[in-house]
Amino acid sequence: MSKPHKKHINLALQGGGAHGAFTWGVLDYILEDDRLEIDAISGTSAGAMNAVALADGMLEGGVPGARLQLERFWKSISSDAALSPLQRSIFNKILGVWNLSNSPGFAWMDMMQNLFNPYDFNPTNINPIKSLLDREINFENVQKCSKIKIYVAATNVRTGKIKVFNQSKLDSDRVMASACLPSVFQAVEIEGESYWDGGYMGNPALFPFYKDTNSSDVLDILVVQINPVERKNVPRTSREITDRVNEITFNASLLREFRAIEFVTRLIEEGKLSNADYAKINIHRISALDELADLTASSKLNAEWDFFVYLKDHGRHAAKLWLDTNFSDIGQRTTIDLLKAVN
């Protein structure tokens, strides 16, 4: 039986700390499955790290190299965090709970963030994530990888606007800017401007795909979403309230772009806009929301290798299910209800 013709896709990867290992699993399966040709990746925070690891490995060794580099990168994160105070409590380990809610190290970090800013408790601006990026990612490979375009989003602290760094200048500073939580890290300075986490204004940004991809008449975008949009229960504690505010904030920009795409698509279908002037945009989504429903925001700081593998396996399963169900729709139609997604 002959293999189906490859279809083109653009990947939009959300940030979410350790939950980005779910996205690693999605990428790993898509690369292994070989039915999709990835034209471009837009990533924020952990999504940006996945993107540069994939591009680095892709230039070095093609698809096998990309899969290997993604695994190496996540394994290095886990190895570096082995001696971190952010570890699960014995109680949570016994119960098989991945959250750090009962961790003394997490409680200490939470207290420090409430009492001090990063300029006080980390005046020398030590950043282990940046050190890991410098060590593990060859950014010359990322910049030269012409097979896949990479876009990384950050938030300009001064203007409050989104900044999308293109591939030609990507380095560890720009990726760190995309992952710079202001309560944890000092703002990242790049060319005289200060940047915070891209999740505030683009998690991830979709607009870079519109004019700069290999697609012409039809543009297919697959969003890998790892931040919950809805929660069943209303938060009560200070920590729960803060976590929920962050979830809402980090999904707001994506929902705005969904709304704009739905609006333009509807105008095209109604004949009020010319299809010759606007590409047809098909939106698809692989969501981690069901798999991660029982995890609190504290688990985003859990860097245990077993947890990463657990998330990766869920990501691979979700990608397989989505591809098997929706492959024929790629290039033809949107596979999520955009109106329901934003209302």
Number of C-alpha atoms within 10 A of each C-alpha: 3 4 7 11 10 12 16 20 23 26 25 27 31 31 29 26 19 23 28 29 30 31 32 32 26 25 25 24 21 19 19 14 12 15 16 19 16 19 22 24 31 30 34 33 29 23 34 29 27 27 31 32 29 32 32 26 24 23 20 17 14 16 18 14 18 24 23 17 24 25 21 15 21 24 17 18 20 20 14 14 18 14 9 12 13 22 25 26 18 11 11 16 13 9 8 10 16 24 21 24 19 15 19 15 17 20 13 13 15 15 11 16 14 10 10 13 16 18 14 12 14 14 10 10 14 11 13 12 15 18 11 15 22 14 12 17 21 18 21 15 17 27 20 15 21 15 14 22 24 28 27 33 33 34 24 23 16 10 10 13 15 20 19 23 19 16 20 15 12 18 20 21 17 23 30 28 30 33 31 23 19 16 16 18 21 23 22 24 14 11 5 7 12 17 31 28 29 33 31 25 24 32 33 33 27 24 13 17 23 17 11 12 17 17 17 12 12 18 22 24 26 20 23 26 25 26 22 17 17 11 11 6 6 9 14 9 9 9 14 14 13 13 16 20 12 16 20 15 16 25 22 19 19 23 18 13 17 18 18 13 19 20 13 17 20 13 14 18 12 10 10 11 14 12 14 9 9 15 18 23 20 22 21 25 17 19 20 21 16 9 14 17 13 11 15 15 23 21 22 17 19 24 27 21 18 12 19 24 18 15 24 24 19 21 28 21 15 21 25 16 12 17 18 10 11 14 15 12 14 22 19 14 16 20 16 13 12 18 11 8 11 15 7
